[in-house]
Amino acid sequence: MTQALLSSAYFGPVQWYQKLHRYDRCFIERYDNYVKQTYRNRCVIAATGGPQTLTVPIERYEGRKCLMRDIRISDHGSWRHLHWNALVSSYGESPFFDYYADDIRPFFERRWEFLFDFNLEITHTICSLLDIRPTIELTGEYLQAEDVCADDFRDAIRPKHPLIDATFSPRPYYQVYAQKHGFISNLSILDLLFNEGPEGIFLL
């Protein structure tokens, strides 16, 4: 049985969802320390001007560290409205935006208290839309990869300075602004979903 260790992700990149699709079991870590500027609270989409980062603001926490499971979402800055408008602007003309809009919009209308719970609900929805059927297990403590014989991607899949991942090779697909910017690899799973629809599973 193949097993993978993953950090929580906000509309994670294609690489992250590839693990859910290809591994027999995926552990999503709840007991790692929250790290800024990671996919835990940000995703990258293809906008008219090129890659655009959307970041979920979080509440301040006491001390230098905080477990991911305890991170609370902030309502600061009308971020939900801004994120949804960015998606409409970037993908409104994509082949499958209208098809999936009603499934994705609620994540920018409802309020979740904890970032981990929010991300997990997103993960379940995206998997359902792409017909990915992963076995997901939430950690009950911080796991060492060797203890569960798993491939550890918790620090490998990140926006800045990602580690080498020999199991991931980006596969080009249709993108709305490809003629302008060329193909941009490993964007948020939303990019694949809105551009390729149900065929997206074959690109994971």
C-alpha positions as CSV (number, residue, x, y, z in Angstrom):
1,M,0.0,0.0,0.0
2,T,1.3,3.4,-1.0
3,Q,0.9,6.2,1.6
4,A,1.5,10.0,1.5
5,L,1.8,12.6,4.1
6,L,0.4,16.0,3.2
7,S,-0.1,19.4,4.8
8,S,-3.5,21.0,4.7
9,A,-4.0,23.2,1.5
10,Y,-6.4,25.9,0.4
11,F,-7.5,24.9,-3.1
12,G,-4.2,23.1,-3.3
13,P,-2.1,22.9,-6.4
14,V,-2.4,20.2,-9.0
15,Q,0.6,18.4,-7.5
16,W,-1.2,18.1,-4.1
17,Y,-4.3,16.6,-5.7
18,Q,-2.2,14.2,-7.7
19,K,-1.1,12.6,-4.4
20,L,-4.8,12.2,-3.4
21,H,-5.5,10.5,-6.7
22,R,-2.4,8.2,-7.0
23,Y,-1.7,7.1,-3.4
24,D,-3.7,4.4,-1.7
25,R,-3.9,6.4,1.5
26,C,-3.2,10.0,2.3
27,F,-2.6,11.4,5.8
28,I,-3.4,15.1,6.1
29,E,-1.4,16.6,9.0
30,R,-3.3,18.5,11.7
31,Y,-0.5,18.7,14.2
32,D,2.3,20.5,12.2
33,N,3.0,24.1,13.1
34,Y,1.4,26.6,10.8
35,V,3.9,28.1,8.3
36,K,3.4,31.4,6.6
37,Q,3.5,31.8,2.8
38,T,2.6,28.2,2.1
39,Y,-0.4,26.5,0.5
40,R,-2.0,26.1,3.9
41,N,-3.7,29.5,3.4
42,R,-2.9,30.5,-0.2
43,C,-3.5,29.3,-3.7
44,V,-2.2,30.5,-7.1
45,I,-4.4,31.1,-10.1
46,A,-3.9,32.3,-13.6
47,A,-5.1,35.8,-14.0
48,T,-5.0,38.1,-17.0
49,G,-1.7,39.5,-15.8
50,G,-0.1,36.1,-15.0
51,P,0.0,34.1,-11.8
52,Q,-2.0,35.7,-8.9
53,T,-1.8,34.6,-5.3
54,L,-5.0,34.5,-3.2
55,T,-4.3,34.4,0.5
56,V,-6.8,33.6,3.4
57,P,-6.0,36.0,6.3
58,I,-5.7,34.3,9.7
59,E,-6.2,35.5,13.3
60,R,-3.2,36.4,15.3
61,Y,-2.1,33.7,17.7
62,E,-0.1,33.8,20.9
63,G,3.5,32.7,20.9
64,R,5.8,32.0,18.0
65,K,4.1,28.7,16.9
66,C,0.6,27.4,16.5
67,L,-0.7,24.0,15.4
68,M,-2.4,24.0,12.1
69,R,-5.6,22.6,13.6
70,D,-5.9,25.7,15.9
71,I,-5.5,28.4,13.2
72,R,-8.6,30.6,12.9
73,I,-9.7,32.4,9.8
74,S,-9.9,36.2,10.0
75,D,-12.8,38.2,8.4
76,H,-10.3,41.0,7.7
77,G,-10.4,42.8,4.4
78,S,-13.5,41.2,2.7
79,W,-11.2,38.5,1.4
80,R,-14.0,36.2,0.4
81,H,-15.5,38.8,-1.9
82,L,-12.1,39.6,-3.3
83,H,-11.2,35.9,-3.9
84,W,-14.5,35.2,-5.6
85,N,-14.2,38.2,-7.8
86,A,-10.7,37.2,-8.8
87,L,-11.9,33.8,-9.8
88,V,-14.8,35.3,-11.9
89,S,-12.4,37.7,-13.5
90,S,-9.8,35.0,-14.3
91,Y,-12.0,32.0,-15.2
92,G,-15.4,33.5,-16.2
93,E,-14.6,32.7,-19.8
94,S,-13.1,29.3,-19.1
95,P,-15.0,26.2,-20.5
96,F,-16.3,24.9,-17.2
97,F,-16.6,27.9,-14.9
98,D,-20.3,28.2,-15.2
99,Y,-20.7,24.4,-14.7
100,Y,-18.9,24.4,-11.4
101,A,-19.6,27.9,-10.1
102,D,-22.5,26.9,-7.8
103,D,-20.3,24.2,-6.2
104,I,-17.4,26.6,-5.5
105,R,-19.2,29.9,-4.6
106,P,-20.4,28.7,-1.2
107,F,-16.8,28.6,0.1
108,F,-16.8,32.4,-0.3
109,E,-20.3,32.9,1.2
110,R,-20.2,30.7,4.3
111,R,-17.9,31.3,7.3
112,W,-15.6,28.7,8.8
113,E,-13.9,29.3,12.1
114,F,-10.8,27.1,11.6
115,L,-8.6,27.0,8.5
116,F,-8.0,23.3,8.7
117,D,-11.8,22.5,8.6
118,F,-12.3,25.0,5.8
119,N,-9.5,23.4,3.7
120,L,-10.8,19.9,4.4
121,E,-14.3,20.7,3.2
122,I,-12.8,22.2,0.0
123,T,-10.8,19.0,-0.5
124,H,-13.8,16.8,-0.2
125,T,-15.8,19.0,-2.7
126,I,-13.0,19.1,-5.3
127,C,-12.4,15.4,-5.1
128,S,-16.1,14.8,-5.6
129,L,-16.2,17.2,-8.6
130,L,-13.2,15.5,-10.2
131,D,-14.3,12.0,-9.3
132,I,-11.2,11.4,-7.2
133,R,-11.9,8.9,-4.5
134,P,-9.0,9.1,-2.0
135,T,-8.7,7.4,1.4
136,I,-8.0,10.4,3.6
137,E,-6.9,10.0,7.2
138,L,-6.5,13.0,9.6
139,T,-3.5,12.7,11.9
140,G,-4.1,12.4,15.6
141,E,-0.5,13.5,16.4
142,Y,2.4,14.8,14.5
143,L,3.6,11.8,12.3
144,Q,7.1,10.8,11.4
145,A,7.1,9.5,7.8
146,E,9.0,6.4,8.7
147,D,6.5,5.5,11.4
148,V,3.7,5.0,8.8
149,C,5.9,4.1,5.8
150,A,4.7,7.1,3.9
151,D,6.2,9.5,1.3
152,D,6.4,12.9,3.1
153,F,5.3,15.8,1.0
154,R,4.5,18.2,3.9
155,D,7.5,20.4,3.1
156,A,8.0,19.4,-0.6
157,I,4.8,20.9,-1.9
158,R,5.1,24.7,-1.3
159,P,4.9,27.9,-3.4
160,K,8.5,29.0,-2.7
161,H,11.6,26.7,-3.0
162,P,9.7,23.4,-3.4
163,L,11.7,20.2,-2.9
164,I,12.3,17.8,-5.7
165,D,9.4,15.5,-6.3
166,A,10.3,12.7,-8.7
167,T,6.7,11.5,-8.7
168,F,5.3,14.7,-10.2
169,S,5.7,15.8,-13.8
170,P,3.3,18.6,-14.9
171,R,1.2,17.7,-17.9
172,P,0.1,20.7,-20.0
173,Y,-3.6,21.3,-20.5
174,Y,-5.7,24.1,-21.9
175,Q,-5.5,27.4,-20.1
176,V,-7.4,30.6,-21.0
177,Y,-4.4,32.8,-21.1
178,A,-1.9,30.3,-22.5
179,Q,-1.4,32.3,-25.7
180,K,-0.4,35.3,-23.6
181,H,1.7,33.7,-20.8
182,G,2.4,30.2,-22.0
183,F,1.4,27.2,-20.0
184,I,1.8,27.8,-16.2
185,S,2.3,24.6,-14.3
186,N,1.1,23.5,-10.9
187,L,-1.5,26.2,-10.3
188,S,-4.4,25.7,-8.0
189,I,-6.6,22.7,-8.7
190,L,-9.3,25.3,-9.6
191,D,-7.4,26.1,-12.8
192,L,-7.5,22.5,-13.9
193,L,-11.2,22.2,-12.9
194,F,-12.4,25.3,-14.7
195,N,-10.4,24.6,-17.8
196,E,-10.7,20.8,-18.2
197,G,-13.8,19.9,-16.2
198,P,-14.3,16.2,-15.7
199,E,-11.4,15.4,-17.9
200,G,-9.1,16.9,-15.3
201,I,-8.7,13.6,-13.5
202,F,-6.8,12.2,-16.5
203,L,-4.1,14.9,-16.0
204,L,-3.4,14.0,-12.4
